[in-house]
Amino acid sequence: MIKKYYQSLLSLKYSFPMTAMALIVFAFAWASTNREESWLKTGMTIAFVIELVIMVFYYKGKFSISKQLKAVNNLDEFEKGGMVRDSYLLDDRMLVYDQGEIEEHPSTGFTKASTKENKYGRYPFTLTKEDGTSISLETDSKEQAQHFAAYLKKHNPAIELEGIIPAGTGSLKEFGADYR
């Protein structure tokens, strides 16, 4: 289920360019019927090559998603957890999606979380780990960002929150989890 979700996100990303290029190839092919003009055939060939390149990136992304998810321990457990935009949460770990990269991280070990509302009303978080590395994820709304801040505070009591005030209990039920 999670694999299908992430592959669907990828399909949404590539649906317009792939469809547009297919229509352009069709338009060149239709225009070149009963004509011997070489620029039409050249245009059709260029559009076809661009379509092939887009398809290579699309299928490379699908295989990359499969490979990244194979590295996740007990992937099915995340289906019972909560969800923050395109990332999944459990009490002990998170499955974070950031621009095509999927990584599993423990819920603990974060020293700082900073966010600021972007122009779409979403809140992108930058989470800094104890070793200085950081990860990024995004929430859909201010309310979800506040609940996520409470989730982080619950699992990392000493975390420094910047740009957000936590609200709620930090439980997975606030993210639509199936836990009881």
HELIX and SHEET records of a PDB file:
HELIX    1   1 ILE A    2  ALA A   31  1                                  30    
HELIX    2   2 SER A   38  LYS A   70  1                                  33    
HELIX    3   3 LEU A   75  LYS A   80  5                                   6    
HELIX    4   4 LYS A  142  HIS A  155  1                                  14    
HELIX    5   5 LEU A  172  PHE A  175  5                                   4    
SHEET    1   A 4 GLY A  82  VAL A  84  0                                        
SHEET    2   A 4 SER A  87  LEU A  89 -1                                        
SHEET    3   A 4 ARG A  93  ASP A  98 -1                                        
SHEET    4   A 4 GLU A 101  PRO A 106 -1                                        
SHEET    1   B 4 SER A 134  THR A 139  0                                        
SHEET    2   B 4 TYR A 123  LYS A 129 -1                                        
SHEET    3   B 4 PHE A 110  THR A 115 -1                                        
SHEET    4   B 4 GLU A 160  GLU A 162  1                                        
END                                                                             
